[in-house]
């Protein structure tokens, strides 16, 4: 089962979530602050990191930023009582894969954790969500689905989140087609997603930054959604 780092400064909640996760078969390393969570991440790269947003030493946002700067593509889930849209958009912009609002409903919490891990199944040697290890091209950029990386034409490499990779696969699989926001959300976030389309738009912003000069190929179609104005190009060679 998956290895999980859980960072939550509320002792009672941390213990309850640890017991719940372990009852589902997860191996849990529980931490009381963001600094300890980062140390745990560096010591043994886990399959999932769960971060409370408001923590001592380092906040969940700060911990997530450092994980991403270190090239960590591990899925990150935020726990937060701050559920306004601006905070959620900020979290996704930092590279989060999921937001779970407090107060937590235990069954929903466990279901969301399972869904995030399922989407990220390829990060530790699986099929990366159905691409079977293929490397594909978005414009001049190369995407490695097994490594969750995007490499620009000039050689600069970026880590991808689960949902960034999911969106890129959708674009590569439907070149020239207008993909509605609802279609992208249902496919990449799941039909049970209850957030707003602004979350999708923020992910597109991050993807465009990573695509560099090829960002112009991901086109906004007003009132409809997005379109990839490129060609489907699968590559059989591995990236180095």
ChimeraX commands (.cxc) that place a marker at each C-alpha (Angstrom):
marker #1 position 0.00,0.00,0.00 radius 0.5
marker #1 position 1.04,3.63,-0.37 radius 0.5
marker #1 position 3.46,5.49,1.88 radius 0.5
marker #1 position 1.90,8.73,3.15 radius 0.5
marker #1 position 3.27,11.77,4.96 radius 0.5
marker #1 position 0.56,13.49,6.99 radius 0.5
marker #1 position 1.32,16.97,8.39 radius 0.5
marker #1 position -1.30,18.38,10.76 radius 0.5
marker #1 position -0.61,20.49,13.86 radius 0.5
marker #1 position -3.86,19.59,15.63 radius 0.5
marker #1 position -2.88,16.58,17.75 radius 0.5
marker #1 position -6.38,15.10,17.94 radius 0.5
marker #1 position -7.07,15.42,14.22 radius 0.5
marker #1 position -3.61,14.15,13.30 radius 0.5
marker #1 position -4.11,11.03,15.41 radius 0.5
marker #1 position -7.61,10.41,14.04 radius 0.5
marker #1 position -6.48,10.73,10.42 radius 0.5
marker #1 position -3.45,8.52,11.06 radius 0.5
marker #1 position -5.66,5.78,12.51 radius 0.5
marker #1 position -8.11,6.11,9.61 radius 0.5
marker #1 position -5.39,5.93,6.96 radius 0.5
marker #1 position -3.62,3.02,8.61 radius 0.5
marker #1 position -6.95,1.16,8.87 radius 0.5
marker #1 position -7.10,1.40,5.06 radius 0.5
marker #1 position -3.64,-0.13,4.78 radius 0.5
marker #1 position -1.56,3.00,4.23 radius 0.5
marker #1 position 1.84,3.42,5.85 radius 0.5
marker #1 position 1.68,6.81,7.58 radius 0.5
marker #1 position 4.40,9.11,8.88 radius 0.5
marker #1 position 2.61,11.78,10.92 radius 0.5
marker #1 position 4.20,15.20,11.50 radius 0.5
marker #1 position 3.15,18.16,13.63 radius 0.5
marker #1 position 4.49,20.93,11.38 radius 0.5
marker #1 position 5.63,21.72,7.85 radius 0.5
marker #1 position 9.31,21.60,8.70 radius 0.5
marker #1 position 9.09,18.02,9.91 radius 0.5
marker #1 position 7.04,17.11,6.86 radius 0.5
marker #1 position 9.81,18.40,4.58 radius 0.5
marker #1 position 12.44,16.47,6.53 radius 0.5
marker #1 position 10.32,13.31,6.23 radius 0.5
marker #1 position 9.90,13.91,2.49 radius 0.5
marker #1 position 13.64,14.30,1.97 radius 0.5
marker #1 position 14.42,11.19,4.02 radius 0.5
marker #1 position 12.11,8.86,2.12 radius 0.5
marker #1 position 10.14,9.98,-0.92 radius 0.5
marker #1 position 6.52,8.95,-0.23 radius 0.5
marker #1 position 3.62,8.21,-2.57 radius 0.5
marker #1 position 1.52,11.07,-1.17 radius 0.5
marker #1 position 1.92,14.16,1.03 radius 0.5
marker #1 position -1.04,15.54,2.98 radius 0.5
marker #1 position -0.47,19.07,4.29 radius 0.5
marker #1 position -2.54,21.22,6.58 radius 0.5
marker #1 position -2.34,24.77,5.22 radius 0.5
marker #1 position -1.90,26.61,8.54 radius 0.5
marker #1 position 1.01,25.01,10.44 radius 0.5
marker #1 position 3.96,26.21,12.54 radius 0.5
marker #1 position 7.57,26.30,11.28 radius 0.5
marker #1 position 6.45,26.07,7.64 radius 0.5
marker #1 position 2.93,26.40,6.29 radius 0.5
marker #1 position 1.48,23.84,3.93 radius 0.5
marker #1 position 1.96,26.31,1.08 radius 0.5
marker #1 position 5.64,26.76,1.94 radius 0.5
marker #1 position 6.19,23.02,2.27 radius 0.5
marker #1 position 4.52,22.38,-1.09 radius 0.5
marker #1 position 6.66,25.05,-2.77 radius 0.5
marker #1 position 9.85,23.47,-1.46 radius 0.5
marker #1 position 8.76,20.00,-2.53 radius 0.5
marker #1 position 8.11,21.25,-6.06 radius 0.5
marker #1 position 11.36,23.26,-6.17 radius 0.5
marker #1 position 13.22,20.09,-5.24 radius 0.5
marker #1 position 11.72,18.42,-8.29 radius 0.5
marker #1 position 9.32,16.31,-6.26 radius 0.5
marker #1 position 6.35,15.17,-8.35 radius 0.5
marker #1 position 4.64,13.42,-5.44 radius 0.5
marker #1 position 0.91,14.19,-5.22 radius 0.5
marker #1 position 0.17,16.87,-2.62 radius 0.5
marker #1 position -3.20,17.22,-0.88 radius 0.5
marker #1 position -4.07,20.28,1.20 radius 0.5
marker #1 position -6.29,20.19,4.27 radius 0.5
marker #1 position -7.72,23.60,5.01 radius 0.5
marker #1 position -10.40,25.58,6.75 radius 0.5
marker #1 position -9.61,28.35,4.26 radius 0.5
marker #1 position -11.91,27.32,1.45 radius 0.5
marker #1 position -12.39,30.63,-0.36 radius 0.5
marker #1 position -11.64,30.60,-4.05 radius 0.5
marker #1 position -8.46,32.69,-3.85 radius 0.5
marker #1 position -6.82,30.28,-1.41 radius 0.5
marker #1 position -7.78,27.26,-3.50 radius 0.5
marker #1 position -6.45,28.86,-6.68 radius 0.5
marker #1 position -3.20,29.75,-4.87 radius 0.5
marker #1 position -2.79,26.17,-3.68 radius 0.5
marker #1 position -3.29,24.68,-7.12 radius 0.5
marker #1 position -0.91,27.25,-8.54 radius 0.5
marker #1 position 1.76,26.00,-6.14 radius 0.5
marker #1 position 1.34,22.47,-7.46 radius 0.5
marker #1 position -1.32,20.90,-5.26 radius 0.5
marker #1 position -3.31,17.97,-6.61 radius 0.5
marker #1 position -6.33,18.22,-4.31 radius 0.5
marker #1 position -7.95,20.44,-1.69 radius 0.5
marker #1 position -10.03,18.95,1.14 radius 0.5
marker #1 position -11.99,21.41,3.26 radius 0.5
marker #1 position -12.36,21.26,7.03 radius 0.5
marker #1 position -14.29,20.11,8.93 radius 0.5
marker #1 position -13.43,16.78,7.35 radius 0.5
marker #1 position -15.92,14.04,6.60 radius 0.5
marker #1 position -13.88,10.89,7.11 radius 0.5
marker #1 position -15.38,8.73,4.36 radius 0.5
marker #1 position -15.04,11.53,1.82 radius 0.5
marker #1 position -11.48,12.21,2.98 radius 0.5
marker #1 position -10.47,8.57,2.45 radius 0.5
marker #1 position -12.25,8.45,-0.92 radius 0.5
marker #1 position -10.45,11.56,-2.13 radius 0.5
marker #1 position -7.08,10.22,-0.97 radius 0.5
marker #1 position -7.72,6.96,-2.81 radius 0.5
marker #1 position -8.72,8.87,-5.96 radius 0.5
marker #1 position -5.56,11.00,-5.90 radius 0.5
marker #1 position -3.38,7.92,-5.51 radius 0.5
marker #1 position -5.22,6.15,-8.30 radius 0.5
marker #1 position -4.65,9.07,-10.67 radius 0.5
marker #1 position -0.98,9.15,-9.66 radius 0.5
marker #1 position -0.46,5.41,-9.98 radius 0.5
marker #1 position 2.31,5.72,-12.55 radius 0.5
marker #1 position 4.60,7.91,-10.49 radius 0.5
marker #1 position 6.34,4.97,-8.86 radius 0.5
marker #1 position 6.57,2.72,-11.86 radius 0.5
marker #1 position 3.00,2.25,-13.08 radius 0.5
marker #1 position 1.48,3.22,-16.38 radius 0.5
marker #1 position 1.08,6.91,-15.51 radius 0.5
marker #1 position -2.60,6.94,-16.12 radius 0.5
marker #1 position -2.79,4.95,-19.30 radius 0.5
marker #1 position 0.01,6.33,-21.48 radius 0.5
marker #1 position 1.99,3.09,-21.09 radius 0.5
marker #1 position 5.26,4.93,-20.47 radius 0.5
marker #1 position 5.12,6.81,-23.77 radius 0.5
marker #1 position 6.78,10.14,-24.34 radius 0.5
marker #1 position 4.69,12.55,-26.37 radius 0.5
marker #1 position 5.19,15.98,-27.83 radius 0.5
marker #1 position 3.21,19.16,-27.22 radius 0.5
marker #1 position 4.58,21.56,-29.77 radius 0.5
marker #1 position 8.34,21.64,-29.23 radius 0.5
marker #1 position 8.08,20.32,-25.68 radius 0.5
marker #1 position 8.43,16.67,-24.71 radius 0.5
marker #1 position 6.28,15.14,-21.99 radius 0.5
marker #1 position 7.43,11.98,-20.19 radius 0.5
marker #1 position 4.36,10.41,-18.60 radius 0.5
marker #1 position 6.31,7.94,-16.47 radius 0.5
marker #1 position 8.57,10.59,-14.99 radius 0.5
marker #1 position 5.89,13.29,-14.80 radius 0.5
marker #1 position 8.18,15.79,-16.52 radius 0.5
marker #1 position 7.91,18.30,-19.35 radius 0.5
marker #1 position 11.07,19.39,-21.15 radius 0.5
marker #1 position 11.06,22.58,-23.18 radius 0.5
marker #1 position 12.80,22.80,-26.54 radius 0.5
marker #1 position 15.76,24.53,-24.90 radius 0.5
marker #1 position 16.24,21.69,-22.43 radius 0.5
marker #1 position 14.65,23.20,-19.33 radius 0.5
marker #1 position 12.78,20.49,-17.42 radius 0.5
marker #1 position 9.70,20.93,-15.25 radius 0.5
marker #1 position 7.89,18.57,-12.89 radius 0.5
marker #1 position 4.19,17.98,-13.60 radius 0.5
marker #1 position 1.34,17.39,-11.19 radius 0.5
marker #1 position -1.15,14.61,-11.81 radius 0.5
marker #1 position -3.70,17.02,-13.21 radius 0.5
marker #1 position -1.23,18.93,-15.37 radius 0.5
marker #1 position -0.23,15.65,-16.96 radius 0.5
marker #1 position -3.88,14.67,-17.35 radius 0.5
marker #1 position -4.64,17.90,-19.17 radius 0.5
marker #1 position -1.62,17.53,-21.45 radius 0.5
marker #1 position -2.70,13.98,-22.33 radius 0.5
marker #1 position -6.17,15.27,-23.17 radius 0.5
marker #1 position -4.73,17.93,-25.49 radius 0.5
marker #1 position -2.32,15.51,-27.14 radius 0.5
marker #1 position -5.13,13.00,-27.67 radius 0.5
marker #1 position -7.53,15.53,-29.20 radius 0.5
marker #1 position -5.47,17.87,-31.41 radius 0.5
marker #1 position -7.52,20.56,-33.08 radius 0.5
marker #1 position -10.64,19.78,-31.04 radius 0.5
marker #1 position -12.33,22.28,-28.76 radius 0.5
marker #1 position -12.49,20.66,-25.32 radius 0.5
marker #1 position -15.08,22.21,-23.04 radius 0.5
marker #1 position -14.24,23.10,-19.46 radius 0.5
marker #1 position -16.79,20.58,-18.23 radius 0.5
marker #1 position -15.25,17.88,-20.41 radius 0.5
marker #1 position -11.76,18.59,-19.07 radius 0.5
marker #1 position -12.94,18.75,-15.47 radius 0.5
marker #1 position -14.94,15.52,-15.74 radius 0.5
marker #1 position -12.02,13.66,-17.32 radius 0.5
marker #1 position -9.10,15.01,-15.29 radius 0.5
marker #1 position -10.74,15.89,-11.96 radius 0.5
marker #1 position -13.52,13.30,-12.04 radius 0.5
marker #1 position -17.27,13.57,-12.40 radius 0.5
marker #1 position -17.70,14.17,-8.66 radius 0.5
marker #1 position -15.56,17.35,-8.65 radius 0.5
marker #1 position -17.48,20.17,-7.00 radius 0.5
marker #1 position -15.15,23.13,-7.49 radius 0.5
marker #1 position -15.21,25.94,-10.02 radius 0.5
marker #1 position -13.81,26.20,-13.54 radius 0.5
marker #1 position -11.30,28.77,-12.23 radius 0.5
marker #1 position -9.30,25.85,-10.87 radius 0.5
marker #1 position -8.99,24.51,-14.42 radius 0.5
marker #1 position -8.00,27.93,-15.74 radius 0.5
marker #1 position -5.25,28.20,-13.11 radius 0.5
marker #1 position -3.86,24.81,-14.16 radius 0.5
marker #1 position -3.82,25.97,-17.79 radius 0.5
marker #1 position -1.82,29.04,-16.69 radius 0.5
marker #1 position 0.77,26.77,-15.05 radius 0.5
marker #1 position 0.93,24.47,-18.08 radius 0.5
marker #1 position 1.51,27.41,-20.41 radius 0.5
marker #1 position 4.37,28.64,-18.22 radius 0.5
marker #1 position 6.02,25.22,-18.44 radius 0.5
marker #1 position 5.46,24.91,-22.20 radius 0.5
marker #1 position 7.45,28.08,-22.86 radius 0.5
marker #1 position 7.36,29.00,-26.55 radius 0.5
marker #1 position 4.86,26.22,-27.24 radius 0.5
marker #1 position 2.33,27.77,-24.86 radius 0.5
marker #1 position 0.63,29.58,-27.75 radius 0.5
marker #1 position -0.57,26.19,-29.03 radius 0.5
marker #1 position -2.92,25.82,-26.04 radius 0.5
marker #1 position -5.60,28.21,-27.19 radius 0.5
marker #1 position -8.50,29.64,-25.20 radius 0.5
marker #1 position -11.78,29.42,-27.12 radius 0.5
marker #1 position -14.04,32.05,-25.60 radius 0.5
marker #1 position -17.24,30.69,-24.17 radius 0.5
marker #1 position -16.29,27.13,-25.11 radius 0.5
marker #1 position -13.07,25.87,-23.53 radius 0.5
marker #1 position -9.58,25.13,-24.81 radius 0.5
marker #1 position -8.00,23.77,-27.99 radius 0.5
marker #1 position -4.56,22.37,-28.71 radius 0.5
marker #1 position -3.53,23.71,-32.11 radius 0.5
marker #1 position -0.84,21.11,-32.70 radius 0.5
marker #1 position -0.49,17.59,-33.98 radius 0.5
marker #1 position -0.62,14.28,-32.13 radius 0.5
marker #1 position 3.01,13.22,-31.90 radius 0.5
marker #1 position 3.91,10.16,-29.85 radius 0.5
marker #1 position 7.59,9.44,-29.33 radius 0.5
marker #1 position 9.00,5.98,-28.73 radius 0.5
marker #1 position 12.37,7.03,-27.35 radius 0.5
marker #1 position 12.87,7.63,-23.64 radius 0.5
marker #1 position 13.86,11.04,-22.39 radius 0.5
marker #1 position 17.25,11.41,-20.79 radius 0.5
marker link #1:1,2 radius 0.2
marker link #1:2,3 radius 0.2
marker link #1:3,4 radius 0.2
marker link #1:4,5 radius 0.2
marker link #1:5,6 radius 0.2
marker link #1:6,7 radius 0.2
marker link #1:7,8 radius 0.2
marker link #1:8,9 radius 0.2
marker link #1:9,10 radius 0.2
marker link #1:10,11 radius 0.2
marker link #1:11,12 radius 0.2
marker link #1:12,13 radius 0.2
marker link #1:13,14 radius 0.2
marker link #1:14,15 radius 0.2
marker link #1:15,16 radius 0.2
marker link #1:16,17 radius 0.2
marker link #1:17,18 radius 0.2
marker link #1:18,19 radius 0.2
marker link #1:19,20 radius 0.2
marker link #1:20,21 radius 0.2
marker link #1:21,22 radius 0.2
marker link #1:22,23 radius 0.2
marker link #1:23,24 radius 0.2
marker link #1:24,25 radius 0.2
marker link #1:25,26 radius 0.2
marker link #1:26,27 radius 0.2
marker link #1:27,28 radius 0.2
marker link #1:28,29 radius 0.2
marker link #1:29,30 radius 0.2
marker link #1:30,31 radius 0.2
marker link #1:31,32 radius 0.2
marker link #1:32,33 radius 0.2
marker link #1:33,34 radius 0.2
marker link #1:34,35 radius 0.2
marker link #1:35,36 radius 0.2
marker link #1:36,37 radius 0.2
marker link #1:37,38 radius 0.2
marker link #1:38,39 radius 0.2
marker link #1:39,40 radius 0.2
marker link #1:40,41 radius 0.2
marker link #1:41,42 radius 0.2
marker link #1:42,43 radius 0.2
marker link #1:43,44 radius 0.2
marker link #1:44,45 radius 0.2
marker link #1:45,46 radius 0.2
marker link #1:46,47 radius 0.2
marker link #1:47,48 radius 0.2
marker link #1:48,49 radius 0.2
marker link #1:49,50 radius 0.2
marker link #1:50,51 radius 0.2
marker link #1:51,52 radius 0.2
marker link #1:52,53 radius 0.2
marker link #1:53,54 radius 0.2
marker link #1:54,55 radius 0.2
marker link #1:55,56 radius 0.2
marker link #1:56,57 radius 0.2
marker link #1:57,58 radius 0.2
marker link #1:58,59 radius 0.2
marker link #1:59,60 radius 0.2
marker link #1:60,61 radius 0.2
marker link #1:61,62 radius 0.2
marker link #1:62,63 radius 0.2
marker link #1:63,64 radius 0.2
marker link #1:64,65 radius 0.2
marker link #1:65,66 radius 0.2
marker link #1:66,67 radius 0.2
marker link #1:67,68 radius 0.2
marker link #1:68,69 radius 0.2
marker link #1:69,70 radius 0.2
marker link #1:70,71 radius 0.2
marker link #1:71,72 radius 0.2
marker link #1:72,73 radius 0.2
marker link #1:73,74 radius 0.2
marker link #1:74,75 radius 0.2
marker link #1:75,76 radius 0.2
marker link #1:76,77 radius 0.2
marker link #1:77,78 radius 0.2
marker link #1:78,79 radius 0.2
marker link #1:79,80 radius 0.2
marker link #1:80,81 radius 0.2
marker link #1:81,82 radius 0.2
marker link #1:82,83 radius 0.2
marker link #1:83,84 radius 0.2
marker link #1:84,85 radius 0.2
marker link #1:85,86 radius 0.2
marker link #1:86,87 radius 0.2
marker link #1:87,88 radius 0.2
marker link #1:88,89 radius 0.2
marker link #1:89,90 radius 0.2
marker link #1:90,91 radius 0.2
marker link #1:91,92 radius 0.2
marker link #1:92,93 radius 0.2
marker link #1:93,94 radius 0.2
marker link #1:94,95 radius 0.2
marker link #1:95,96 radius 0.2
marker link #1:96,97 radius 0.2
marker link #1:97,98 radius 0.2
marker link #1:98,99 radius 0.2
marker link #1:99,100 radius 0.2
marker link #1:100,101 radius 0.2
marker link #1:101,102 radius 0.2
marker link #1:102,103 radius 0.2
marker link #1:103,104 radius 0.2
marker link #1:104,105 radius 0.2
marker link #1:105,106 radius 0.2
marker link #1:106,107 radius 0.2
marker link #1:107,108 radius 0.2
marker link #1:108,109 radius 0.2
marker link #1:109,110 radius 0.2
marker link #1:110,111 radius 0.2
marker link #1:111,112 radius 0.2
marker link #1:112,113 radius 0.2
marker link #1:113,114 radius 0.2
marker link #1:114,115 radius 0.2
marker link #1:115,116 radius 0.2
marker link #1:116,117 radius 0.2
marker link #1:117,118 radius 0.2
marker link #1:118,119 radius 0.2
marker link #1:119,120 radius 0.2
marker link #1:120,121 radius 0.2
marker link #1:121,122 radius 0.2
marker link #1:122,123 radius 0.2
marker link #1:123,124 radius 0.2
marker link #1:124,125 radius 0.2
marker link #1:125,126 radius 0.2
marker link #1:126,127 radius 0.2
marker link #1:127,128 radius 0.2
marker link #1:128,129 radius 0.2
marker link #1:129,130 radius 0.2
marker link #1:130,131 radius 0.2
marker link #1:131,132 radius 0.2
marker link #1:132,133 radius 0.2
marker link #1:133,134 radius 0.2
marker link #1:134,135 radius 0.2
marker link #1:135,136 radius 0.2
marker link #1:136,137 radius 0.2
marker link #1:137,138 radius 0.2
marker link #1:138,139 radius 0.2
marker link #1:139,140 radius 0.2
marker link #1:140,141 radius 0.2
marker link #1:141,142 radius 0.2
marker link #1:142,143 radius 0.2
marker link #1:143,144 radius 0.2
marker link #1:144,145 radius 0.2
marker link #1:145,146 radius 0.2
marker link #1:146,147 radius 0.2
marker link #1:147,148 radius 0.2
marker link #1:148,149 radius 0.2
marker link #1:149,150 radius 0.2
marker link #1:150,151 radius 0.2
marker link #1:151,152 radius 0.2
marker link #1:152,153 radius 0.2
marker link #1:153,154 radius 0.2
marker link #1:154,155 radius 0.2
marker link #1:155,156 radius 0.2
marker link #1:156,157 radius 0.2
marker link #1:157,158 radius 0.2
marker link #1:158,159 radius 0.2
marker link #1:159,160 radius 0.2
marker link #1:160,161 radius 0.2
marker link #1:161,162 radius 0.2
marker link #1:162,163 radius 0.2
marker link #1:163,164 radius 0.2
marker link #1:164,165 radius 0.2
marker link #1:165,166 radius 0.2
marker link #1:166,167 radius 0.2
marker link #1:167,168 radius 0.2
marker link #1:168,169 radius 0.2
marker link #1:169,170 radius 0.2
marker link #1:170,171 radius 0.2
marker link #1:171,172 radius 0.2
marker link #1:172,173 radius 0.2
marker link #1:173,174 radius 0.2
marker link #1:174,175 radius 0.2
marker link #1:175,176 radius 0.2
marker link #1:176,177 radius 0.2
marker link #1:177,178 radius 0.2
marker link #1:178,179 radius 0.2
marker link #1:179,180 radius 0.2
marker link #1:180,181 radius 0.2
marker link #1:181,182 radius 0.2
marker link #1:182,183 radius 0.2
marker link #1:183,184 radius 0.2
marker link #1:184,185 radius 0.2
marker link #1:185,186 radius 0.2
marker link #1:186,187 radius 0.2
marker link #1:187,188 radius 0.2
marker link #1:188,189 radius 0.2
marker link #1:189,190 radius 0.2
marker link #1:190,191 radius 0.2
marker link #1:191,192 radius 0.2
marker link #1:192,193 radius 0.2
marker link #1:193,194 radius 0.2
marker link #1:194,195 radius 0.2
marker link #1:195,196 radius 0.2
marker link #1:196,197 radius 0.2
marker link #1:197,198 radius 0.2
marker link #1:198,199 radius 0.2
marker link #1:199,200 radius 0.2
marker link #1:200,201 radius 0.2
marker link #1:201,202 radius 0.2
marker link #1:202,203 radius 0.2
marker link #1:203,204 radius 0.2
marker link #1:204,205 radius 0.2
marker link #1:205,206 radius 0.2
marker link #1:206,207 radius 0.2
marker link #1:207,208 radius 0.2
marker link #1:208,209 radius 0.2
marker link #1:209,210 radius 0.2
marker link #1:210,211 radius 0.2
marker link #1:211,212 radius 0.2
marker link #1:212,213 radius 0.2
marker link #1:213,214 radius 0.2
marker link #1:214,215 radius 0.2
marker link #1:215,216 radius 0.2
marker link #1:216,217 radius 0.2
marker link #1:217,218 radius 0.2
marker link #1:218,219 radius 0.2
marker link #1:219,220 radius 0.2
marker link #1:220,221 radius 0.2
marker link #1:221,222 radius 0.2
marker link #1:222,223 radius 0.2
marker link #1:223,224 radius 0.2
marker link #1:224,225 radius 0.2
marker link #1:225,226 radius 0.2
marker link #1:226,227 radius 0.2
marker link #1:227,228 radius 0.2
marker link #1:228,229 radius 0.2
marker link #1:229,230 radius 0.2
marker link #1:230,231 radius 0.2
marker link #1:231,232 radius 0.2
marker link #1:232,233 radius 0.2
marker link #1:233,234 radius 0.2
marker link #1:234,235 radius 0.2
marker link #1:235,236 radius 0.2
marker link #1:236,237 radius 0.2
marker link #1:237,238 radius 0.2
marker link #1:238,239 radius 0.2
marker link #1:239,240 radius 0.2
view
